[in-house]
Amino acid sequence: MTTPAFPGAYGWGAEAIGGRGGAVKVVSSLANSGAGSLRAALQATGARIVVFTIAGELELTSPLTITNPNITIAGQTAPGNGVYVTGERINIQTSQIIIRYLKYRGNLTAPARGFFAFRPFSGPVNNVIIDHCSGAWSPDDMIDMWHEGAVSGYQGNQFYNITIQNCLFTEPDDGHATLAMFRGDYLNGGKNLIHHISYLNNLHTNTGYRNPFVCSQHTEVVNNVIYNQHWYGIGIGDEAEVDIINNYMKPGPLDGKVNFNRDNEYGDNPMSIYIEGNILQGVLAAGDDNWPYVGNEFSPWGNPSEATHRRTIPLSSPVYPYSPISADTAYNLVLEEAGACRRLNADGSWTWNRDTLDERIVDEVKNDTGPSTEITNPSTQVPPIVIAGTAYTDTDGDGIPDDWELANGLDPADAVDGSLIGSSGYSNVELFLNGPQEVQMSVITDLQAVEAALRQEALDIVAQADAVAQAVVDLQAVDDALDAAADVIEVD
């Protein structure tokens, strides 16, 4: 059995190992590049865990591309109210990545590009989990997973085993007011190159569309909250294979449609959609049939045929499956948990840490307020208040505060003990990064592992039963043949 990325990691990306056992890289500068910068840490080689000793605005003047695998970005270690990236995006072009508690705020003075872009140019992109991140004010998707297929020449480099969970994405620019897409170029076979994607417990607000947009295979969109969209809620593209379960959609001042939009571009191509338990506030209640609300807005193919496009059995589950809760319950949980909402103290305890922007967004959802027009210029928005805070003392530079090391029997003067991996499957620095819920949440993930094992055992029993049934049929056929032969002998 594998060790999950961290306790509470779910879905297809939950087995990411990140920088486990590797070197600690310290971000001590808000500069675009150079010693102590985020760029230097992300572009280093070898397994690495990135921690922060500084807070504030970190402007990327050019795209920051991750091509070297095995990295953990621990935004929860930043002092004050954390680091937020502005300017260019972070390009993910490799595997084994864990990113937590990082923020993106579109540049208030220069064009912004988006938060994370997945691209196939350096190799396969797999085993990636993005958790508790916040993003706002971008003219392109916060999560941009795009594969051109054969036309790119990189069709061997697939995107798979990826989870985005507990994130808060809001207020994309009016020029392209979108937040998340998983899209392969249909005409060039790209749709088959993005698969096994989990999109769980995320909050989208003040948006145009793509909440998210799915044109990928074996994808689950579960327990997300979408508020104040202008065009449509969840989009479904050509030949998508997706489960849409227990999401909560709520209209706001933008007065958009609360629906599931079929957005085929290339014809009446069959999709595979399992859809249940969703709530469209004021339109679709819990328990109602969801299919009548899978509509069409932007293509001439009409509403999808239930016989052709609807699936009645969910897709298979990952090793660490997420068990959906009701849409009503998810609404409250997501408002409580989404985004970069806490940081770690030196003793390993959590401190509530939403910045003023994320607090405004959540308050708007709760109070049915927010903008009545899409954002056209981030410079007109009120930037979050920056609280610098004080970095914790880490004498040996192993990523663990001295206070936590002393309290847990480690030596704050020994730089080696942070990377040691214990019986839990985590290194000591990861045990600190996981926070005080680690023991409680390990029980949850252990139960999930048991559930997965029992599910597999049940499948094995069914397969054995089928084999026994077939053997009985075969024996019956032999018996019938023997009876027939005996009858022939008796007649002779």
C-alpha positions in Angstrom: 0.0 0.0 0.0 1.3 3.4 -0.9 1.5 6.4 1.4 -0.8 9.3 0.5 0.7 12.6 -0.4 -0.5 13.9 3.0 -3.3 12.9 5.3 -6.5 14.2 3.6 -5.2 13.7 0.1 -7.9 12.2 -2.2 -8.5 11.2 -5.7 -6.3 10.2 -8.6 -3.3 12.5 -7.5 -3.3 11.3 -3.9 -0.4 9.0 -4.4 2.0 11.8 -5.3 5.3 11.5 -3.3 6.5 15.1 -4.0 10.0 15.8 -2.6 9.8 13.1 0.1 13.2 12.3 1.5 14.9 15.1 -0.5 16.7 18.3 0.2 15.0 21.4 1.7 15.0 24.5 -0.4 14.3 27.7 1.5 12.5 30.6 -0.3 13.9 33.7 1.5 13.5 36.3 -1.3 10.5 37.7 -3.2 12.7 38.4 -6.3 11.8 36.9 -9.6 15.1 34.9 -9.7 18.4 34.4 -8.0 19.5 32.9 -4.7 16.6 32.2 -2.3 14.0 32.8 -4.9 11.0 30.5 -5.7 12.3 30.1 -9.2 15.7 28.8 -8.0 13.9 26.3 -5.7 11.5 25.0 -8.3 14.1 24.7 -11.1 16.6 22.9 -8.9 17.3 19.2 -9.5 16.7 16.2 -7.3 13.8 15.6 -4.8 13.2 18.8 -2.8 10.8 20.3 -0.3 10.2 24.0 -0.6 9.6 26.1 2.5 9.2 29.8 3.0 10.7 32.3 5.4 9.2 35.4 3.8 5.7 36.6 3.0 4.2 39.1 0.4 3.9 39.6 -3.3 6.2 37.6 -5.5 6.1 38.8 -9.1 7.1 36.4 -11.9 8.3 38.4 -14.8 8.6 35.3 -17.0 6.9 31.9 -16.8 8.2 29.6 -14.1 8.5 26.1 -15.6 9.0 23.0 -13.5 10.7 20.3 -15.5 12.5 18.4 -12.7 10.3 15.9 -10.9 9.7 15.2 -7.2 8.9 18.5 -5.5 6.7 19.6 -2.6 5.8 23.3 -2.3 4.7 24.0 1.3 3.1 27.4 1.2 1.8 26.7 4.8 5.3 27.5 6.1 5.3 31.1 5.0 5.0 33.6 7.9 2.3 36.3 8.2 -0.5 35.7 5.7 1.7 33.9 3.2 3.2 34.4 -0.3 1.1 35.3 -3.3 2.4 34.9 -6.8 1.7 37.6 -9.4 2.5 38.1 -13.1 3.3 35.0 -15.1 2.1 31.5 -14.5 3.7 28.3 -13.1 4.1 25.7 -15.9 3.9 22.1 -14.7 5.8 19.8 -17.1 6.8 16.9 -14.9 5.6 14.4 -12.3 5.5 13.7 -8.6 4.4 17.2 -7.4 2.6 18.3 -4.2 1.6 22.0 -4.0 -0.3 23.3 -0.9 -1.4 26.7 0.5 0.0 28.9 -2.3 -1.8 32.0 -3.7 -2.0 33.7 -7.0 -3.2 37.3 -7.4 -3.2 38.6 -11.0 -0.7 41.4 -11.3 -2.3 44.8 -10.4 0.0 46.7 -12.8 0.9 44.3 -15.6 -0.9 41.5 -17.6 -1.4 38.3 -15.7 -1.4 34.8 -17.2 -3.0 32.4 -14.8 -1.9 30.2 -12.0 -1.0 26.6 -13.1 -0.6 25.5 -16.7 0.0 21.8 -17.5 2.0 21.2 -20.6 3.5 18.1 -22.3 6.8 19.5 -23.6 9.2 17.9 -21.1 7.6 14.5 -20.4 4.5 12.9 -18.9 2.7 14.9 -16.2 1.4 12.5 -13.5 1.0 12.1 -9.8 0.3 15.8 -9.1 -1.9 17.1 -6.3 -2.8 20.8 -5.7 -4.4 21.5 -2.4 -5.7 24.5 -0.5 -4.5 27.1 -3.1 -6.2 30.4 -3.9 -6.2 32.3 -7.2 -7.8 35.5 -8.5 -7.6 38.1 -11.3 -6.4 36.3 -14.4 -7.2 36.6 -18.1 -6.8 32.8 -18.5 -7.7 29.7 -16.6 -6.4 29.3 -13.1 -6.0 25.6 -13.9 -5.1 25.2 -17.6 -4.7 21.6 -18.6 -4.3 21.6 -22.4 -2.9 18.9 -24.7 -2.8 19.4 -28.5 -2.4 15.7 -29.1 -0.6 14.5 -32.3 -0.2 18.0 -33.7 2.1 18.9 -30.8 4.5 16.0 -31.4 4.3 15.2 -27.7 1.4 12.7 -27.7 3.4 10.2 -25.7 3.5 12.7 -22.8 0.1 12.2 -21.1 -1.5 14.0 -18.2 -2.9 11.6 -15.6 -3.3 10.9 -11.9 -4.0 14.5 -11.0 -6.0 16.0 -8.1 -7.1 19.6 -7.5 -8.8 19.9 -4.2 -9.9 22.5 -1.6 -8.9 25.4 -3.8 -10.6 28.9 -4.2 -10.6 30.4 -7.6 -12.3 33.7 -8.4 -12.8 36.8 -10.6 -11.1 35.9 -13.9 -10.7 38.8 -16.3 -13.7 39.6 -18.6 -11.6 39.0 -21.7 -11.6 35.3 -21.0 -13.6 34.8 -17.9 -12.7 31.2 -17.2 -11.3 29.3 -14.2 -10.4 25.7 -15.0 -10.3 23.3 -17.9 -9.0 19.8 -18.7 -9.0 19.7 -22.4 -7.3 17.7 -25.1 -7.6 18.7 -28.7 -10.4 16.5 -30.0 -9.4 16.5 -33.7 -5.8 15.4 -32.9 -6.5 12.7 -30.3 -5.7 15.0 -27.3 -8.8 14.0 -25.4 -7.4 10.5 -24.7 -4.1 12.0 -23.3 -5.8 13.7 -20.3 -7.3 11.2 -17.9 -7.8 10.1 -14.3 -8.4 13.6 -13.0 -10.1 14.5 -9.6 -11.6 17.9 -9.0 -12.9 18.0 -5.4 -14.2 20.5 -2.9 -13.2 23.6 -4.8 -14.9 27.0 -4.7 -15.5 29.0 -7.9 -17.0 32.5 -7.8 -17.6 35.6 -9.9 -16.8 33.7 -13.0 -17.8 33.5 -16.7 -17.7 29.7 -17.4 -15.4 26.6 -17.2 -16.2 25.7 -13.7 -14.6 23.5 -14.7 -14.7 22.5 -18.4 -14.1 18.8 -19.0 -12.9 17.4 -22.2 -10.9 14.5 -20.8 -11.3 10.9 -19.8 -12.0 9.2 -16.4 -12.6 12.5 -14.6 -14.5 13.2 -11.4 -16.0 16.6 -10.5 -17.4 16.2 -6.9 -18.6 18.4 -4.1 -17.5 21.7 -5.7 -19.4 25.0 -5.1 -20.0 27.5 -7.9 -21.4 30.9 -7.2 -22.2 33.9 -9.4 -21.3 32.6 -12.9 -22.1 34.6 -15.9 -22.5 32.0 -18.7 -22.7 28.5 -17.3 -21.5 26.2 -14.5 -19.8 22.9 -15.3 -19.0 22.4 -19.0 -18.8 19.1 -20.8 -17.0 18.7 -24.1 -16.6 16.3 -27.0 -16.5 12.7 -25.9 -15.8 13.6 -22.3 -16.0 10.8 -19.7 -16.9 12.4 -16.4 -18.7 11.8 -13.1 -20.5 15.0 -11.9 -21.6 14.3 -8.3 -23.1 16.4 -5.5 -21.9 19.8 -6.6 -23.7 23.0 -5.4 -24.4 25.8 -7.9 -25.8 29.1 -6.8 -26.8 32.2 -8.9 -25.6 35.7 -8.0 -25.7 39.2 -9.3 -24.1 38.2 -12.6 -27.4 36.3 -13.3 -25.9 33.5 -15.2 -27.5 30.1 -15.8 -27.0 27.4 -13.2 -26.7 24.4 -15.4 -24.4 21.7 -16.8 -23.5 22.9 -20.3 -22.8 20.5 -23.2 -20.2 22.4 -25.2 -19.5 20.2 -28.2 -17.5 21.9 -31.0 -17.1 19.1 -33.5 -20.5 17.4 -33.8 -22.9 15.3 -31.8 -20.1 13.2 -30.4 -21.0 10.7 -27.7 -20.1 11.6 -24.1 -20.1 9.4 -21.1 -21.7 11.3 -18.2 -22.7 10.0 -14.8 -24.5 12.8 -13.0 -26.4 12.7 -9.7 -27.0 14.5 -6.4 -26.2 18.0 -7.7 -28.1 21.1 -6.4 -28.8 24.1 -8.7 -30.2 26.5 -6.2 -33.7 27.6 -7.1 -33.8 25.2 -10.1 -32.8 21.6 -9.1 -33.3 20.3 -5.6 -31.5 17.4 -3.9 -32.9 14.1 -5.2 -34.3 15.5 -8.5 -33.2 14.0 -11.8 -30.2 15.9 -13.0 -30.3 15.0 -16.6 -32.8 17.7 -17.8 -30.3 20.3 -16.8 -27.5 19.0 -19.0 -28.2 21.7 -21.7 -26.5 23.3 -24.6 -25.5 26.9 -25.0 -22.7 27.3 -27.6 -23.1 24.6 -30.3 -25.9 23.7 -32.7 -26.2 20.0 -31.6 -29.1 20.4 -29.2 -29.5 18.9 -25.8 -27.7 15.5 -25.4 -29.6 12.3 -25.8 -29.9 10.4 -22.5 -29.6 7.1 -24.3 -26.4 8.1 -26.1 -24.6 10.2 -23.4 -25.8 9.1 -20.0 -24.0 6.5 -17.9 -25.7 4.8 -14.9 -22.6 3.5 -13.1 -19.8 5.7 -11.7 -16.2 5.4 -12.9 -13.8 3.2 -11.0 -12.2 4.7 -7.9 -8.5 5.5 -7.1 -6.5 4.0 -4.3 -7.5 6.8 -2.0 -11.1 7.5 -3.1 -13.1 10.5 -2.0 -16.5 9.6 -0.6 -19.0 12.3 -1.7 -21.0 14.1 0.9 -24.4 15.7 0.1 -24.3 18.9 -1.9 -25.8 20.8 1.0 -23.1 19.6 3.4 -20.4 20.3 0.8 -21.6 23.9 0.5 -20.8 24.6 4.1 -17.6 22.6 4.2 -16.2 24.3 1.1 -16.9 27.7 2.4 -15.1 26.8 5.5 -12.1 25.0 4.0 -11.4 26.3 0.4 -8.3 28.2 -0.4 -5.0 29.1 1.4 -6.9 29.4 4.7 -4.2 28.6 7.3 -0.5 28.4 8.1 1.7 26.5 10.4 3.1 27.8 13.7 6.5 26.8 15.1 4.9 24.2 17.3 3.1 22.6 14.4 -0.3 23.9 15.2 -2.5 25.6 12.5 -3.4 29.3 12.5 -6.4 30.6 10.6 -4.9 32.7 7.8 -7.3 33.7 5.0 -6.3 37.0 3.5 -8.7 39.9 3.0 -9.5 38.9 -0.6 -10.5 35.4 0.2 -12.5 36.6 3.2 -14.4 39.0 0.9 -15.1 36.2 -1.6 -16.5 33.8 1.0 -18.6 36.5 2.6 -20.1 37.3 -0.8 -21.2 33.7 -1.3 -22.8 33.6 2.1 -24.6 36.9 1.7 -25.6 36.6 -2.0 -23.5 39.6 -2.9 -20.7 40.3 -5.3 -20.0 42.0 -8.7 -22.8 42.3 -11.2 -20.3 42.6 -14.1 -17.2 40.6 -14.9 -13.8 41.9 -13.8 -12.2 43.9 -16.6 -9.1 45.3 -14.9 -7.4 43.9 -11.9 -5.9 47.3 -11.1 -9.3 48.5 -10.0 -9.5 45.7 -7.4 -8.5 46.1 -3.8 -5.3 44.1 -3.2 -5.1 41.9 -0.2 -3.5 43.3 2.9 0.0 41.9 3.3 1.1 40.8 6.8 4.8 40.0 6.9 5.0 38.1 10.1 8.1 36.5 11.5 9.7 33.2 10.2 10.2 30.5 12.8 13.7 29.6 14.0 15.2 26.6 12.2 18.8 26.3 13.3 19.8 23.4 11.1 17.8 24.4 8.0 16.0 21.1 7.6 12.6 22.8 7.2 11.4 22.0 10.8 11.2 24.7 13.5 13.4 24.2 16.5 10.3 24.2 18.8 8.8 21.3 16.9 12.0 19.3 16.8 12.5 19.6 20.6 8.9 18.7 21.3 9.2 15.6 19.1 12.6 14.2 20.1 14.6 15.5 17.2 17.9 17.5 17.3 17.5 21.1 16.1 21.2 21.1 15.3 21.1 18.0 13.1 20.2 18.8 9.5 19.9 15.1 8.5 17.0 14.1 10.7 14.4 16.1 8.7 14.6 13.9 5.7 14.5 10.6 7.5 11.4 8.5 6.7 9.7 6.7 9.5 7.2 3.9 9.8 4.4 6.3 8.9 5.8 6.5 5.4 6.5 10.2 5.8 9.8 12.0 6.5 10.1 14.0 9.7 9.7 17.3 7.8 6.5 16.0 6.2 5.1 15.1 9.6 5.6 18.7 10.6 4.1 20.0 7.3 1.0 17.7 7.7 0.0 19.6 10.8 -1.6 18.3 14.0 -4.5 16.6 12.2 -1.9 14.0 11.0 -2.9 11.3 13.5 -6.7 11.8 13.1 -6.5 12.0 9.3 -4.2 9.0 9.1 -7.1 7.0 10.6 -9.3 8.3 7.8 -6.9 7.4 5.1 -6.3 4.0 6.7 -10.0 3.4 6.6 -10.0 4.4 3.0 -7.3 1.9 2.3 -9.3 -0.8 4.0 -12.3 0.2 2.0 -10.3 0.0 -1.3 -9.0 -3.4 -0.2 -12.4 -4.7 0.7 -13.8 -3.4 -2.6 -11.1 -5.3 -4.5 -11.7 -8.4 -2.4 -15.4 -8.2 -3.3 -14.5 -7.9 -6.9 -12.3 -11.0 -6.6 -15.1 -12.9 -4.9 -17.5 -12.0 -7.7 -14.9 -13.1 -10.2 -14.5 -16.4 -8.3 -18.2 -16.9 -8.1 -18.5 -16.3 -11.9 -15.8 -18.9 -12.4 -17.6 -21.4 -10.2 -20.9 -20.7 -12.0 -19.2 -21.3 -15.3 -17.6 -24.5 -14.0 -21.1 -25.7 -12.9 -22.4 -24.9 -16.3 -19.5 -26.8 -17.9 -20.1 -29.8 -15.5 -23.8 -29.8 -16.4 -22.9 -29.9 -20.0 -20.6 -32.9 -19.4 -23.3 -34.6 -17.4 -25.9 -34.0 -20.2 -23.4 -35.4 -22.7 -22.8 -38.5 -20.6 -26.6 -39.0 -20.3 -27.0 -38.7 -24.0 -24.2 -41.2 -24.6 -25.8 -43.6 -22.1 -29.1 -43.4 -23.9 -27.4 -44.2 -27.2 -25.6 -47.2 -25.7 -28.9 -48.5 -24.1 -30.7 -48.2 -27.5 -28.0 -50.1 -29.2 
